[in-house]
């Protein structure tokens, strides 16, 4: 099938939103198992993301800049950085990672729960 830039961009936006929202809820103090789970997830994501070119680029990004999983802050900062690497390659504006704090809200309504 032909490339459809609109669909490709829509998938990208939805995916970035999901990934940033996911790491915004990663534990502040992850267990070794939490850390392994996130690292494994990111690598599997790089294998399975349906845009083949995007996934290939992302895998080389992972090889150069391994995912940071020591804390929520580290994970969110790493993902923001990685997204900015993609932004630069696509000649999009770079996002200020200092502003990532409250930007991604899952709307889950269970913020009071431990470590969420
Ligand atoms: P997006 O980049 O989708 O970002 C959505 C919103 O996130 C922005 O409007 C902004 O509010 C916020 N944002 C921007 N930067 C950051 C950041 N650093 N941290 C946190 N939030 C931020 N498209 C291609 O054409 N070629 C590719 O090779 C390619 N590779 C991709 C690889 C991955 C892993 C993913 C998830 C997507 C990839 N895409 C690729 C899609 C591309 O990154 C964009 O999602 C798409 O072009 C739509 O761009 P957008 O301008 O709407 O903003």
Backbone and ligand atoms as CSV (ligand in chain L), in Angstrom:
chain,resi,resn,atom,element,x,y,z
A,1,UNK,N,N,0.840,-1.223,0.000
A,1,UNK,CA,C,0.000,0.000,0.000
A,1,UNK,C,C,0.861,1.253,0.000
A,2,UNK,N,N,0.281,2.343,-0.495
A,2,UNK,CA,C,1.011,3.608,-0.547
A,2,UNK,C,C,1.181,4.231,0.829
A,3,UNK,N,N,2.255,4.992,0.964
A,3,UNK,CA,C,2.444,5.740,2.206
A,3,UNK,C,C,1.342,6.787,2.332
A,4,UNK,N,N,0.835,6.956,3.552
A,4,UNK,CA,C,-0.165,7.983,3.828
A,4,UNK,C,C,0.347,8.792,5.014
A,5,UNK,N,N,0.898,9.973,4.713
A,5,UNK,CA,C,1.582,10.786,5.730
A,5,UNK,C,C,0.640,11.215,6.843
A,6,UNK,N,N,-0.645,11.386,6.502
A,6,UNK,CA,C,-1.613,11.821,7.521
A,6,UNK,C,C,-1.805,10.735,8.577
A,7,UNK,N,N,-1.979,9.506,8.098
A,7,UNK,CA,C,-2.168,8.391,9.041
A,7,UNK,C,C,-0.901,8.134,9.852
A,8,UNK,N,N,0.237,8.234,9.190
A,8,UNK,CA,C,1.522,8.007,9.860
A,8,UNK,C,C,1.714,9.022,10.991
A,9,UNK,N,N,1.364,10.290,10.708
A,9,UNK,CA,C,1.512,11.344,11.722
A,9,UNK,C,C,0.519,11.140,12.864
A,10,UNK,N,N,-0.697,10.716,12.520
A,10,UNK,CA,C,-1.726,10.488,13.543
A,10,UNK,C,C,-1.318,9.360,14.484
A,11,UNK,N,N,-0.788,8.304,13.913
A,11,UNK,CA,C,-0.299,7.201,14.736
A,11,UNK,C,C,0.843,7.681,15.631
A,12,UNK,N,N,1.713,8.505,15.062
A,12,UNK,CA,C,2.842,9.029,15.838
A,12,UNK,C,C,2.360,9.854,17.026
A,13,UNK,N,N,1.424,10.761,16.784
A,13,UNK,CA,C,0.901,11.622,17.871
A,13,UNK,C,C,0.268,10.799,18.974
A,14,UNK,N,N,-0.562,9.837,18.576
A,14,UNK,CA,C,-1.240,8.989,19.568
A,14,UNK,C,C,-0.209,8.187,20.364
A,15,UNK,N,N,0.790,7.698,19.671
A,15,UNK,CA,C,1.803,6.855,20.319
A,15,UNK,C,C,2.651,7.660,21.288
A,16,UNK,N,N,3.100,8.842,20.849
A,16,UNK,CA,C,3.894,9.684,21.755
A,16,UNK,C,C,3.084,10.029,22.995
A,17,UNK,N,N,1.808,10.355,22.779
A,17,UNK,CA,C,0.966,10.698,23.933
A,17,UNK,C,C,0.897,9.527,24.926
A,18,UNK,N,N,0.667,8.360,24.372
A,18,UNK,CA,C,0.628,7.164,25.224
A,18,UNK,C,C,1.960,6.978,25.958
A,19,UNK,N,N,3.068,7.032,25.240
A,19,UNK,CA,C,4.374,6.768,25.869
A,19,UNK,C,C,4.686,7.802,26.953
A,20,UNK,N,N,4.460,9.091,26.652
A,20,UNK,CA,C,4.759,10.126,27.656
A,20,UNK,C,C,3.845,9.985,28.871
A,21,UNK,N,N,2.572,9.645,28.624
A,21,UNK,CA,C,1.635,9.477,29.740
A,21,UNK,C,C,2.014,8.260,30.577
A,22,UNK,N,N,2.467,7.229,29.907
A,22,UNK,CA,C,2.896,6.021,30.629
A,22,UNK,C,C,4.080,6.331,31.546
A,23,UNK,N,N,5.102,7.019,31.037
A,23,UNK,CA,C,6.271,7.247,31.908
A,23,UNK,C,C,5.978,8.289,32.975
A,24,UNK,N,N,5.004,9.184,32.725
A,24,UNK,CA,C,4.615,10.159,33.749
A,24,UNK,C,C,4.027,9.458,34.971
A,25,UNK,N,N,3.592,8.199,34.798
A,25,UNK,CA,C,3.015,7.407,35.885
A,25,UNK,C,C,3.943,6.292,36.338
A,26,UNK,N,N,5.123,6.255,35.786
A,26,UNK,CA,C,6.105,5.257,36.223
A,26,UNK,C,C,6.460,5.570,37.677
A,27,UNK,N,N,6.696,4.555,38.513
A,27,UNK,CA,C,6.980,4.833,39.926
A,27,UNK,C,C,8.151,5.796,40.124
A,28,UNK,N,N,8.004,6.669,41.132
A,28,UNK,CA,C,9.120,7.562,41.476
A,28,UNK,C,C,10.308,6.738,41.943
A,29,UNK,N,N,9.995,5.660,42.683
A,29,UNK,CA,C,11.052,4.777,43.185
A,29,UNK,C,C,10.794,3.365,42.681
A,30,UNK,N,N,11.186,3.094,41.445
A,30,UNK,CA,C,10.870,1.790,40.848
A,30,UNK,C,C,11.657,0.650,41.496
A,31,UNK,N,N,11.028,-0.505,41.569
A,31,UNK,CA,C,11.732,-1.723,41.990
A,31,UNK,C,C,12.574,-2.205,40.801
A,32,UNK,N,N,13.514,-3.114,41.048
A,32,UNK,CA,C,14.261,-3.698,39.927
A,32,UNK,C,C,13.312,-4.305,38.881
A,33,UNK,N,N,12.220,-4.903,39.349
A,33,UNK,CA,C,11.250,-5.489,38.409
A,33,UNK,C,C,10.545,-4.406,37.585
A,34,UNK,N,N,10.174,-3.288,38.230
A,34,UNK,CA,C,9.579,-2.161,37.481
A,34,UNK,C,C,10.547,-1.695,36.393
A,35,UNK,N,N,11.806,-1.569,36.770
A,35,UNK,CA,C,12.811,-1.049,35.838
A,35,UNK,C,C,12.984,-1.978,34.649
A,36,UNK,N,N,13.059,-3.282,34.943
A,36,UNK,CA,C,13.228,-4.272,33.876
A,36,UNK,C,C,12.007,-4.265,32.960
A,37,UNK,N,N,10.828,-4.117,33.561
A,37,UNK,CA,C,9.594,-4.126,32.772
A,37,UNK,C,C,9.580,-2.958,31.778
A,38,UNK,N,N,9.948,-1.771,32.255
A,38,UNK,CA,C,9.948,-0.617,31.344
A,38,UNK,C,C,10.998,-0.786,30.257
A,39,UNK,N,N,12.172,-1.244,30.646
A,39,UNK,CA,C,13.234,-1.398,29.654
A,39,UNK,C,C,12.838,-2.411,28.584
A,40,UNK,N,N,12.267,-3.515,29.027
A,40,UNK,CA,C,11.826,-4.553,28.093
A,40,UNK,C,C,10.728,-4.017,27.180
A,41,UNK,N,N,9.789,-3.287,27.793
A,41,UNK,CA,C,8.687,-2.718,27.014
A,41,UNK,C,C,9.222,-1.835,25.887
A,42,UNK,N,N,10.171,-0.946,26.231
A,42,UNK,CA,C,10.698,0.000,25.230
A,42,UNK,C,C,11.372,-0.761,24.078
A,43,UNK,N,N,12.125,-1.801,24.428
A,43,UNK,CA,C,12.795,-2.555,23.371
A,43,UNK,C,C,11.800,-3.338,22.519
A,44,UNK,N,N,10.784,-3.900,23.144
A,44,UNK,CA,C,9.756,-4.613,22.367
A,44,UNK,C,C,8.987,-3.627,21.495
A,45,UNK,N,N,8.725,-2.448,22.055
A,45,UNK,CA,C,8.066,-1.394,21.277
A,45,UNK,C,C,8.879,-1.098,19.999
A,46,UNK,N,N,10.193,-1.007,20.155
A,46,UNK,CA,C,11.069,-0.739,19.003
A,46,UNK,C,C,11.036,-1.860,17.965
A,47,UNK,N,N,10.699,-3.057,18.410
A,47,UNK,CA,C,10.566,-4.179,17.472
A,47,UNK,C,C,9.215,-4.166,16.773
A,48,UNK,N,N,8.183,-3.677,17.487
A,48,UNK,CA,C,6.811,-3.892,17.013
A,48,UNK,C,C,6.126,-2.652,16.456
A,49,UNK,N,N,6.698,-1.471,16.661
A,49,UNK,CA,C,6.007,-0.260,16.171
A,49,UNK,C,C,5.715,-0.424,14.678
A,50,UNK,N,N,4.462,-0.204,14.270
A,50,UNK,CA,C,4.059,-0.622,12.928
A,50,UNK,C,C,4.663,0.175,11.769
A,51,UNK,N,N,5.176,1.378,11.995
A,51,UNK,CA,C,5.870,2.084,10.903
A,51,UNK,C,C,7.318,1.589,10.886
A,52,UNK,N,N,7.643,0.817,9.884
A,52,UNK,CA,C,8.925,0.112,9.846
A,52,UNK,C,C,10.131,1.035,9.881
A,53,UNK,N,N,10.080,2.123,9.080
A,53,UNK,CA,C,11.197,3.080,9.063
A,53,UNK,C,C,11.353,3.748,10.417
A,54,UNK,N,N,10.202,4.134,11.007
A,54,UNK,CA,C,10.226,4.787,12.324
A,54,UNK,C,C,10.861,3.846,13.341
A,55,UNK,N,N,10.439,2.582,13.313
A,55,UNK,CA,C,10.926,1.600,14.282
A,55,UNK,C,C,12.428,1.386,14.107
A,56,UNK,N,N,12.876,1.325,12.872
A,56,UNK,CA,C,14.314,1.135,12.607
A,56,UNK,C,C,15.117,2.304,13.178
A,57,UNK,N,N,14.651,3.521,12.907
A,57,UNK,CA,C,15.332,4.698,13.463
A,57,UNK,C,C,15.321,4.654,14.987
A,58,UNK,N,N,14.177,4.253,15.529
A,58,UNK,CA,C,14.045,4.236,16.991
A,58,UNK,C,C,14.997,3.212,17.598
A,59,UNK,N,N,15.166,2.066,16.928
A,59,UNK,CA,C,16.091,1.058,17.461
A,59,UNK,C,C,17.530,1.566,17.460
A,60,UNK,N,N,17.917,2.335,16.451
A,60,UNK,CA,C,19.296,2.846,16.492
A,60,UNK,C,C,19.426,3.934,17.551
A,61,UNK,N,N,18.339,4.674,17.774
A,61,UNK,CA,C,18.343,5.646,18.884
A,61,UNK,C,C,18.532,4.927,20.224
A,62,UNK,N,N,17.847,3.796,20.399
A,62,UNK,CA,C,17.962,3.033,21.652
A,62,UNK,C,C,19.382,2.514,21.863
A,63,UNK,N,N,20.025,2.122,20.760
A,63,UNK,CA,C,21.390,1.607,20.863
A,63,UNK,C,C,22.332,2.717,21.330
A,64,UNK,N,N,22.062,3.930,20.869
A,64,UNK,CA,C,22.928,5.064,21.204
A,64,UNK,C,C,22.578,5.654,22.565
A,65,UNK,N,N,21.291,5.726,22.871
A,65,UNK,CA,C,20.813,6.335,24.120
A,65,UNK,C,C,19.907,5.346,24.848
A,66,UNK,N,N,20.475,4.447,25.633
A,66,UNK,CA,C,19.650,3.426,26.310
A,66,UNK,C,C,18.615,4.065,27.239
A,67,UNK,N,N,17.432,3.449,27.328
A,67,UNK,CA,C,16.367,3.972,28.180
A,67,UNK,C,C,16.833,4.135,29.629
A,68,UNK,N,N,16.431,5.222,30.258
A,68,UNK,CA,C,16.764,5.487,31.658
A,68,UNK,C,C,15.555,5.111,32.512
A,69,UNK,N,N,15.781,4.285,33.521
A,69,UNK,CA,C,14.649,3.740,34.275
A,69,UNK,C,C,14.825,3.860,35.785
A,70,UNK,N,N,15.811,4.656,36.236
A,70,UNK,CA,C,16.108,4.671,37.675
A,70,UNK,C,C,15.040,5.384,38.492
A,71,UNK,N,N,14.227,6.231,37.849
A,71,UNK,CA,C,13.149,6.943,38.540
A,71,UNK,C,C,12.157,7.438,37.489
A,72,UNK,N,N,11.002,7.923,37.962
A,72,UNK,CA,C,10.032,8.525,37.051
A,72,UNK,C,C,10.673,9.683,36.285
A,73,UNK,N,N,11.388,10.529,37.037
A,73,UNK,CA,C,12.033,11.687,36.424
A,73,UNK,C,C,13.023,11.298,35.342
A,74,UNK,N,N,13.815,10.280,35.650
A,74,UNK,CA,C,14.822,9.815,34.698
A,74,UNK,C,C,14.137,9.266,33.444
A,75,UNK,N,N,13.065,8.501,33.638
A,75,UNK,CA,C,12.375,7.887,32.503
A,75,UNK,C,C,11.690,8.960,31.645
A,76,UNK,N,N,11.016,9.908,32.324
A,76,UNK,CA,C,10.314,10.962,31.572
A,76,UNK,C,C,11.319,11.852,30.849
A,77,UNK,N,N,12.434,12.142,31.506
A,77,UNK,CA,C,13.468,12.971,30.886
A,77,UNK,C,C,14.094,12.281,29.686
A,78,UNK,N,N,14.338,10.978,29.842
A,78,UNK,CA,C,14.916,10.222,28.721
A,78,UNK,C,C,13.960,10.205,27.523
A,79,UNK,N,N,12.664,9.930,27.782
A,79,UNK,CA,C,11.709,9.842,26.667
A,79,UNK,C,C,11.551,11.196,25.986
A,80,UNK,N,N,11.539,12.259,26.783
A,80,UNK,CA,C,11.438,13.602,26.214
A,80,UNK,C,C,12.641,13.861,25.311
A,81,UNK,N,N,13.809,13.490,25.796
A,81,UNK,CA,C,15.028,13.639,24.992
A,81,UNK,C,C,14.922,12.827,23.698
A,82,UNK,N,N,14.477,11.570,23.820
A,82,UNK,CA,C,14.390,10.695,22.640
A,82,UNK,C,C,13.402,11.262,21.616
A,83,UNK,N,N,12.271,11.756,22.105
A,83,UNK,CA,C,11.285,12.374,21.202
A,83,UNK,C,C,11.914,13.585,20.503
A,84,UNK,N,N,12.724,14.333,21.244
A,84,UNK,CA,C,13.397,15.487,20.631
A,84,UNK,C,C,14.398,15.072,19.559
A,85,UNK,N,N,15.043,13.920,19.736
A,85,UNK,CA,C,15.949,13.431,18.685
A,85,UNK,C,C,15.134,13.182,17.410
A,86,UNK,N,N,13.959,12.573,17.581
A,86,UNK,CA,C,13.075,12.330,16.426
A,86,UNK,C,C,12.604,13.670,15.853
A,87,UNK,N,N,12.221,14.600,16.731
A,87,UNK,CA,C,11.786,15.926,16.259
A,87,UNK,C,C,12.865,16.574,15.389
A,88,UNK,N,N,14.105,16.477,15.840
A,88,UNK,CA,C,15.186,17.126,15.093
A,88,UNK,C,C,15.367,16.473,13.733
A,89,UNK,N,N,15.291,15.145,13.714
A,89,UNK,CA,C,15.446,14.450,12.430
A,89,UNK,C,C,14.328,14.839,11.471
A,90,UNK,N,N,13.128,15.068,12.013
A,90,UNK,CA,C,11.982,15.429,11.162
A,90,UNK,C,C,11.849,16.948,11.022
A,91,UNK,N,N,12.822,17.687,11.544
A,91,UNK,CA,C,12.832,19.148,11.480
A,91,UNK,C,C,11.591,19.764,12.111
A,92,UNK,N,N,11.275,19.217,13.284
A,92,UNK,CA,C,10.177,19.773,14.084
A,92,UNK,C,C,10.765,20.536,15.259
A,93,UNK,N,N,9.989,21.434,15.852
A,93,UNK,CA,C,10.514,22.171,17.007
A,93,UNK,C,C,10.843,21.241,18.174
A,94,UNK,N,N,11.905,21.623,18.883
A,94,UNK,CA,C,12.336,20.859,20.047
A,94,UNK,C,C,11.485,21.279,21.247
A,95,UNK,N,N,11.091,20.305,22.059
A,95,UNK,CA,C,10.221,20.528,23.217
A,95,UNK,C,C,11.100,20.815,24.428
A,96,UNK,N,N,10.669,21.758,25.285
A,96,UNK,CA,C,11.425,22.065,26.509
A,96,UNK,C,C,11.102,21.013,27.575
A,97,UNK,N,N,12.042,20.132,27.825
A,97,UNK,CA,C,11.797,19.001,28.735
A,97,UNK,C,C,11.629,19.439,30.186
A,98,UNK,N,N,11.963,20.676,30.526
A,98,UNK,CA,C,11.690,21.165,31.883
A,98,UNK,C,C,10.193,21.353,32.112
A,99,UNK,N,N,9.425,21.433,31.031
A,99,UNK,CA,C,7.983,21.677,31.148
A,99,UNK,C,C,7.156,20.408,31.082
A,100,UNK,N,N,7.795,19.256,31.251
A,100,UNK,CA,C,7.073,18.003,31.032
A,100,UNK,C,C,6.215,17.627,32.241
A,101,UNK,N,N,6.556,18.210,33.416
A,101,UNK,CA,C,5.899,17.875,34.678
A,101,UNK,C,C,4.441,17.512,34.624
A,102,UNK,N,N,3.556,18.478,34.393
A,102,UNK,CA,C,2.115,18.216,34.446
A,102,UNK,C,C,1.479,18.136,33.060
A,103,UNK,N,N,2.306,18.031,32.039
A,103,UNK,CA,C,1.801,18.106,30.665
A,103,UNK,C,C,0.995,16.869,30.290
A,104,UNK,N,N,1.390,15.718,30.794
A,104,UNK,CA,C,0.736,14.461,30.410
A,104,UNK,C,C,-0.064,13.911,31.584
A,105,UNK,N,N,-1.371,14.023,31.465
A,105,UNK,CA,C,-2.298,13.622,32.523
A,105,UNK,C,C,-3.144,12.489,31.964
A,106,UNK,N,N,-3.134,11.349,32.631
A,106,UNK,CA,C,-3.872,10.204,32.082
A,106,UNK,C,C,-5.367,10.332,32.317
A,107,UNK,N,N,-5.780,11.246,33.220
A,107,UNK,CA,C,-7.207,11.389,33.471
A,107,UNK,C,C,-7.790,10.209,34.224
A,108,UNK,N,N,-6.924,9.416,34.828
A,108,UNK,CA,C,-7.389,8.176,35.462
A,108,UNK,C,C,-8.128,8.428,36.765
A,109,UNK,N,N,-7.864,9.569,37.407
A,109,UNK,CA,C,-8.594,9.911,38.613
A,109,UNK,C,C,-8.213,9.107,39.834
A,110,UNK,N,N,-7.028,8.464,39.805
A,110,UNK,CA,C,-6.611,7.701,40.989
A,110,UNK,C,C,-5.231,8.167,41.457
A,111,UNK,N,N,-5.017,9.470,41.345
A,111,UNK,CA,C,-3.699,10.029,41.672
A,111,UNK,C,C,-3.307,9.830,43.133
A,112,UNK,N,N,-4.338,9.652,44.006
A,112,UNK,CA,C,-4.035,9.477,45.415
A,112,UNK,C,C,-3.341,8.151,45.716
A,113,UNK,N,N,-3.478,7.202,44.819
A,113,UNK,CA,C,-2.908,5.875,45.072
A,113,UNK,C,C,-1.389,5.923,45.095
A,114,UNK,N,N,-0.849,5.019,45.882
A,114,UNK,CA,C,0.593,5.017,46.090
A,114,UNK,C,C,1.339,4.927,44.755
A,115,UNK,N,N,2.305,5.845,44.629
A,115,UNK,CA,C,3.245,5.818,43.513
A,115,UNK,C,C,2.597,6.064,42.148
A,116,UNK,N,N,1.360,6.545,42.119
A,116,UNK,CA,C,0.763,6.826,40.813
A,116,UNK,C,C,0.755,8.328,40.565
L,1,LIG,P1,P,4.498,14.770,17.625
L,1,LIG,O1,O,5.978,14.625,17.429
L,1,LIG,O2,O,3.639,13.592,17.319
L,1,LIG,O3,O,4.248,15.210,19.121
L,1,LIG,C1,C,2.932,15.358,19.633
L,1,LIG,C2,C,2.932,16.419,20.706
L,1,LIG,O4,O,3.820,16.021,21.743
L,1,LIG,C3,C,3.497,17.763,20.252
L,1,LIG,O5,O,2.487,18.535,19.642
L,1,LIG,C4,C,3.972,18.366,21.563
L,1,LIG,O6,O,2.894,18.926,22.282
L,1,LIG,C5,C,4.448,17.154,22.321
L,1,LIG,N1,N,5.901,16.954,22.224
L,1,LIG,C6,C,6.727,17.259,21.203
L,1,LIG,N2,N,7.982,16.932,21.495
L,1,LIG,C7,C,7.960,16.390,22.729
L,1,LIG,C8,C,8.957,15.861,23.583
L,1,LIG,N3,N,10.237,15.840,23.214
L,1,LIG,N4,N,8.584,15.393,24.787
L,1,LIG,C9,C,7.297,15.434,25.181
L,1,LIG,N5,N,6.310,15.925,24.421
L,1,LIG,C10,C,6.636,16.408,23.204
L,1,LIG,N6,N,7.431,10.043,11.475
L,1,LIG,C11,C,8.128,10.047,10.331
L,1,LIG,O7,O,7.675,10.658,9.366
L,1,LIG,N7,N,9.341,9.410,10.225
L,1,LIG,C12,C,9.890,8.738,11.272
L,1,LIG,O8,O,10.980,8.157,11.158
L,1,LIG,C13,C,9.170,8.696,12.510
L,1,LIG,N8,N,9.646,7.998,13.566
L,1,LIG,C14,C,8.869,7.896,14.686
L,1,LIG,C15,C,9.329,7.096,15.745
L,1,LIG,C16,C,8.550,6.907,16.865
L,1,LIG,C17,C,9.062,6.040,17.988
L,1,LIG,C18,C,7.266,7.530,16.957
L,1,LIG,C19,C,6.394,7.313,18.157
L,1,LIG,C20,C,6.817,8.328,15.914
L,1,LIG,C21,C,7.607,8.521,14.781
L,1,LIG,N9,N,7.174,9.320,13.712
L,1,LIG,C22,C,7.906,9.364,12.558
L,1,LIG,C23,C,5.989,10.182,13.853
L,1,LIG,C24,C,6.431,11.598,14.285
L,1,LIG,O9,O,7.332,11.550,15.402
L,1,LIG,C25,C,5.252,12.481,14.720
L,1,LIG,O10,O,4.493,11.803,15.714
L,1,LIG,C26,C,4.309,12.870,13.595
L,1,LIG,O11,O,5.048,13.414,12.525
L,1,LIG,C27,C,3.284,13.907,14.084
L,1,LIG,O12,O,4.020,15.048,14.523
L,1,LIG,P2,P,3.429,16.233,15.381
L,1,LIG,O13,O,4.064,17.484,14.842
L,1,LIG,O14,O,1.952,16.184,15.463
L,1,LIG,O15,O,4.023,16.062,16.849
